[in-house]
Amino acid sequence: MTSWVDGAGGSSYDADNLPYGVFSRDGEEPRVGARIGEYVLDLAPVAATEMLDVHAVFGEPTLNELLRQGRPVWDSIRTWLVGLVSDEAERGLVEPHLVPLAEVELRMPFTVGDYVDFYASLDHASNVGRIFRPDQEPLLPNWRHLPVGYHGRGGTVVPSGTPVIRPSGQRRSPAGTEAGPEFGPSTRLDIEAELGFVIGDRSVLGSPIAADDFADHVFGVVGLNDWSARDIQAWEYVPLGPFLGKSFATSISAWVTPLAALDAAWTDLPGQDPEPLPYLAPGATRGLDIDVEVVLNGEVVSRPPYRTMYWSPAQMLAHLTVNGASTRPGDLFASGTISGPEPGQRGSFLELSWGGKEPMAGGRTFLEDGDEVVLRYSAPGASGGRIALGDVVGTVEPAR
């Protein structure tokens, strides 16, 4: 599983990783590539030379055609790809099509269809409950029985590196609810460090996806930042939940890590009490051991662990479709904020500053114009080291 590509062997982008993305260079049309070390492997010409039946999918400007091929094809392509970059005999074919990352522009990797965001961290949900309902039970009665979620806006999912414009909207007046709302730029702009799951093979309307069919329908994962305007959200979300406080931007990594690259990362869930209903396959699904770093202007401010999440990815997908809702290639669902039990493991500034009442280092609470946030992800790799998932980068620009 070690690559012959210069600098790739032993790195976090070795042959046991190989995420997919879409790139362009020198005015050429965007097409599909795979990352190996500090290079992009241009897959279209290599696949055409090898006369792969599905070589045309690599010439597409998005991953959606690859996504719709289904798991047997995904597995076959991965086996081929690992062989290309780990077998010295393939060097003559592959090397001319390795493009340095510095010479390419990374694009939005896939066209997003529907976007659903969950609320799967017990620690995050408990923290939010304590912040907003300090005199009540932190969790609402349904939380331990189902993965709570909301339907977001697929059209405002953007690739890493896209600037995030501070949103404007209605906010509660400082004078109180009786005074009515005021309008203006959000003053409590926040992040949510999350993990996103990219759906490949479609499902049929009226046919739920069983929890044990998760790997047949999910192609891979992306890092995800669900930017949040907490003041807009606080005024609008009762009774129908998140809307304009969330829909202005959601950033994802430019690289999609295939589910097969995470074989060594699966881990047991922390435990679920009470036992969920049978369609959520209690005791039969697993979580992922993925580490996250939240970096604000170059400084690490938090390290959330995905392994502490209460609800598993398979349970989220099963619940998303249990009513018969269908899925399409390019649909995206996210985990919700990843937070651990320790203060330094919180995945939002809302929690890190405890609702703005306990400023972080440097006196910070929420985001200011010009701030850059980077989310970094890593997971155990099949070769015993760690693989990197794509970074998610966003810089805040002033409201327009």
C-alpha positions in Angstrom: 0.0 0.0 0.0 3.0 2.3 -0.3 3.3 4.4 -3.4 6.4 4.8 -5.7 5.3 8.4 -6.4 7.9 10.9 -5.2 7.1 12.0 -1.6 3.9 10.0 -1.3 5.3 7.0 0.5 4.6 7.2 4.2 2.7 10.5 3.8 -0.9 11.1 4.7 -1.7 10.9 1.0 -0.2 7.5 0.3 -1.7 4.7 -1.7 -4.1 3.8 1.2 -5.9 7.2 0.8 -6.4 8.3 -2.8 -9.3 10.8 -2.5 -11.1 12.0 -5.6 -11.5 15.6 -6.7 -12.1 17.8 -9.7 -9.3 20.0 -11.1 -8.4 22.2 -14.0 -5.1 23.6 -15.3 -4.0 26.0 -18.0 -7.5 26.9 -19.1 -8.4 23.2 -19.8 -11.8 21.8 -18.9 -12.3 20.5 -15.4 -12.0 16.7 -15.0 -11.6 14.1 -12.3 -8.3 13.3 -10.6 -7.1 11.5 -7.5 -4.6 12.8 -5.0 -1.4 11.0 -4.4 1.2 12.8 -2.3 1.5 16.4 -3.6 0.2 15.4 -7.0 -3.1 15.0 -8.8 -3.2 12.0 -11.0 -5.1 12.9 -14.2 -7.3 9.8 -14.5 -9.0 10.4 -17.9 -6.0 9.7 -20.2 -4.7 6.9 -18.0 -8.2 5.2 -18.0 -8.5 5.7 -21.8 -5.1 4.1 -22.4 -6.1 1.2 -20.3 -9.5 1.0 -22.1 -11.5 0.9 -18.9 -15.2 0.5 -19.6 -16.0 3.5 -17.5 -13.1 5.7 -18.6 -15.5 8.5 -19.7 -16.5 9.3 -16.1 -13.1 10.7 -15.5 -13.5 13.3 -18.2 -16.6 14.7 -16.5 -16.6 18.1 -14.7 -18.0 16.6 -11.5 -17.9 13.3 -9.7 -21.6 12.7 -10.2 -21.2 10.2 -13.1 -18.7 8.2 -11.0 -21.1 8.4 -8.0 -24.0 6.9 -10.0 -21.9 3.8 -11.1 -22.5 2.0 -7.8 -20.3 0.1 -5.4 -19.0 -2.7 -7.6 -17.6 -0.2 -10.0 -16.2 2.0 -7.1 -14.4 -1.0 -5.7 -13.0 -2.1 -9.1 -11.7 1.4 -9.8 -10.1 1.7 -6.4 -8.3 -1.7 -6.9 -7.1 -0.4 -10.3 -6.0 2.9 -8.9 -4.1 1.5 -5.9 -2.2 -0.8 -8.4 -1.3 2.2 -10.6 0.4 4.1 -7.8 2.0 1.2 -5.9 3.2 -1.0 -8.7 6.5 0.1 -10.2 5.6 -1.6 -13.4 2.9 1.1 -13.9 5.3 4.0 -13.5 5.9 4.6 -17.2 2.1 4.8 -17.8 1.3 7.0 -14.8 4.1 9.4 -14.3 3.5 11.6 -17.3 0.0 12.3 -15.9 1.0 13.3 -12.4 0.3 17.1 -12.1 1.8 19.0 -9.1 -0.9 20.4 -6.9 0.6 23.8 -7.2 -0.3 23.9 -10.9 -4.0 23.1 -10.6 -7.2 24.8 -9.5 -9.4 22.6 -7.4 -13.1 22.8 -8.1 -16.4 21.9 -6.5 -16.1 18.1 -6.5 -19.7 17.2 -7.1 -23.0 18.8 -7.8 -25.0 18.7 -4.6 -28.6 17.6 -4.8 -30.4 17.5 -1.4 -28.5 18.5 1.7 -29.5 17.3 5.2 -27.7 18.2 8.4 -28.0 16.1 11.5 -27.4 16.8 15.2 -25.6 13.6 16.2 -23.2 14.6 19.0 -24.5 14.0 22.5 -21.9 16.4 23.9 -22.8 19.2 21.4 -26.5 18.8 21.9 -26.1 18.8 25.7 -23.9 21.9 25.6 -26.3 23.8 23.4 -29.2 22.8 25.7 -27.3 24.0 28.8 -26.5 27.3 27.1 -30.0 28.1 25.9 -32.1 26.2 28.6 -30.0 26.4 31.7 -32.9 25.6 34.0 -34.2 22.7 32.0 -33.1 19.2 30.9 -30.5 19.8 28.2 -31.8 17.2 25.7 -35.3 17.4 24.3 -37.4 14.2 24.8 -36.9 12.9 21.2 -33.1 13.3 21.0 -32.0 9.8 22.2 -34.7 8.1 20.1 -33.8 9.4 16.6 -31.1 11.3 14.8 -32.5 14.9 14.7 -31.9 16.8 11.5 -33.1 19.5 9.1 -33.1 19.9 5.4 -30.6 22.5 4.2 -29.9 24.4 1.0 -27.8 22.4 -1.5 -27.2 25.4 -3.7 -25.1 27.2 -1.1 -22.7 24.3 -0.5 -19.3 25.6 -1.7 -15.8 24.2 -2.0 -13.0 24.9 0.4 -11.4 28.2 -0.2 -14.6 30.0 -1.2 -14.9 33.3 0.8 -17.8 33.4 3.3 -19.7 36.7 3.2 -21.1 37.7 6.5 -24.9 37.3 6.3 -27.5 39.9 7.2 -30.9 39.2 8.6 -33.4 39.8 11.4 -32.0 39.7 14.9 -33.6 40.0 18.3 -33.4 43.6 19.4 -31.1 44.4 22.4 -34.2 46.0 24.0 -35.9 42.6 24.1 -38.6 40.7 22.2 -41.2 43.4 23.0 -39.3 45.9 20.9 -39.5 43.8 17.8 -36.5 42.7 15.6 -33.8 44.7 14.0 -32.0 44.1 10.7 -28.3 44.0 10.0 -25.2 41.9 9.6 -24.8 39.0 11.9 -22.7 39.8 15.0 -22.5 36.1 16.1 -21.1 34.4 13.1 -19.9 30.9 14.0 -18.6 27.6 12.6 -19.6 24.0 13.0 -16.9 21.4 12.5 -18.7 18.4 10.9 -18.2 15.4 8.7 -20.2 15.1 5.4 -21.3 11.9 3.7 -21.6 11.8 -0.1 -24.4 9.6 -1.5 -23.6 7.7 -4.7 -26.1 5.0 -5.7 -29.6 6.2 -5.8 -32.6 4.8 -3.9 -36.2 4.4 -5.1 -39.0 6.6 -3.8 -40.9 4.7 -1.1 -38.0 2.3 -0.4 -36.0 3.0 2.8 -32.3 2.3 2.9 -31.5 -0.3 5.7 -28.7 0.5 8.0 -26.7 -2.5 6.8 -26.9 -1.2 3.2 -25.0 2.0 4.1 -21.8 1.1 2.2 -23.8 0.4 -1.0 -25.2 3.9 -1.1 -22.5 6.1 0.4 -19.5 6.8 -1.8 -17.3 8.7 0.6 -16.8 11.6 3.1 -15.9 15.2 3.0 -14.8 17.7 5.7 -17.6 20.1 6.3 -18.1 23.5 7.9 -21.7 24.5 8.5 -21.3 28.2 9.0 -24.0 29.6 11.3 -25.3 33.0 12.2 -26.3 32.4 15.8 -28.2 35.7 16.3 -30.3 35.2 13.1 -30.9 31.6 14.0 -32.0 32.4 17.6 -34.7 34.7 16.4 -36.1 32.6 13.5 -35.7 29.0 14.4 -38.9 28.5 16.5 -41.0 26.6 15.6 -39.6 25.2 12.3 -35.9 25.1 12.9 -32.8 26.4 11.1 -33.3 28.5 8.0 -31.5 31.8 7.0 -29.1 31.4 9.9 -27.6 28.4 8.2 -28.4 28.6 4.4 -26.0 31.3 3.4 -22.9 29.0 3.1 -21.7 25.4 3.9 -18.1 24.7 3.0 -16.8 21.2 2.1 -13.4 19.9 1.3 -12.3 19.7 -2.4 -11.3 16.1 -1.9 -13.8 13.3 -1.4 -12.3 10.4 0.6 -13.8 7.1 -0.6 -15.4 5.0 2.1 -13.0 2.2 1.3 -10.1 4.3 2.5 -11.7 4.4 6.0 -11.8 0.6 6.5 -9.3 0.9 9.5 -11.2 3.9 11.0 -14.4 2.1 12.1 -15.0 2.0 15.8 -17.7 1.1 18.3 -20.2 3.7 19.3 -20.0 5.0 22.8 -23.3 3.4 23.7 -27.0 4.3 23.2 -29.5 4.4 26.0 -32.4 3.7 25.6 -32.0 1.2 22.8 -33.2 2.7 19.5 -36.0 1.2 17.5 -35.2 -1.8 15.3 -34.9 0.1 12.0 -31.9 2.0 13.5 -30.1 -1.4 14.0 -29.2 -0.9 17.6 -25.8 -2.5 18.4 -25.1 -3.3 14.7 -23.6 -0.1 13.3 -20.4 1.6 14.1 -18.8 5.1 14.3 -15.6 6.5 12.8 -12.3 7.3 14.6 -11.6 10.6 12.9 -9.7 13.5 14.6 -10.5 17.1 13.7 -8.6 20.3 14.3 -10.2 23.7 14.3 -7.7 26.4 13.4 -8.5 30.1 13.7 -6.0 32.4 12.0 -3.2 29.8 12.3 -3.9 28.8 15.9 -5.5 25.5 16.9 -8.4 26.3 19.2 -10.1 22.9 19.4 -9.6 19.2 18.6 -13.1 17.6 18.3 -13.1 13.7 18.1 -15.7 12.1 15.7 -15.4 8.8 17.6 -17.6 10.3 20.4 -20.6 10.8 18.2 -23.8 9.3 19.6 -25.6 8.4 16.3 -23.7 6.4 13.6 -23.6 7.4 9.9 -25.6 4.3 9.0 -28.3 5.3 11.5 -28.5 8.8 10.0 -29.0 7.4 6.5 -31.6 4.9 7.7 -33.5 7.6 9.5 -33.3 10.0 6.5 -35.0 7.4 4.3 -37.2 5.5 6.7 -40.3 7.5 5.5 -39.6 6.5 1.9 -37.6 9.6 0.9 -35.4 8.8 -2.1 -31.7 9.7 -2.6 -29.8 10.7 -5.7 -26.1 10.7 -6.6 -24.6 13.8 -5.1 -26.9 14.1 -2.2 -25.1 15.1 0.9 -25.8 14.6 4.6 -23.7 15.9 7.5 -23.2 14.8 11.0 -23.9 18.0 12.8 -21.3 19.6 15.1 -18.6 17.3 16.3 -17.9 17.9 20.0 -16.3 15.8 22.7 -16.7 15.8 26.4 -13.8 18.1 27.2 -13.8 21.9 26.8 -10.9 21.7 24.3 -13.0 19.3 22.1 -15.9 21.6 21.2 -16.6 22.0 17.5 -18.3 25.5 17.5 -17.4 28.9 19.0 -20.9 28.9 20.5 -19.7 26.2 22.8 -16.0 27.3 23.1 -17.2 30.8 24.4 -20.2 29.3 26.2 -22.7 31.4 24.3 -20.4 34.4 24.2 -20.1 34.7 28.0 -16.7 33.1 28.3 -14.3 34.6 25.7 -11.6 32.3 24.3 -7.9 33.1 24.2 -7.4 36.7 23.0 -10.9 37.7 24.1 -12.6 36.2 21.1 -16.2 34.9 21.1 -17.5 34.8 17.5 -16.0 35.4 14.1 -14.7 38.8 12.9 -14.3 40.0 9.3 -11.0 38.8 7.9 -10.8 35.7 10.1 -9.7 32.5 8.4 -10.9 29.1 9.7 -9.3 25.8 8.7 -10.8 22.4 9.6 -8.3 19.6 9.4 -9.2 15.9 9.5 -7.2 12.7 9.9 -8.0 9.0 10.4 -6.2 5.7 10.8 -5.0 4.3 7.5 -4.9 0.7 6.2 -1.1 0.8 6.3 -0.8 1.6 10.0 -0.2 5.4 9.7 -2.8 8.1 9.3 -4.5 9.4 6.3 -5.6 13.0 5.8 -9.1 14.1 4.7 -9.2 17.3 2.7 -9.0 20.5 4.6 -11.9 22.9 4.7 -10.8 26.6 4.5 -13.0 29.7 4.6 -12.2 33.4 5.2 -14.9 35.8 6.4 -15.7 38.8 4.2 -17.7 41.8 5.3 -21.5 41.9 4.7 -22.6 43.4 1.4 
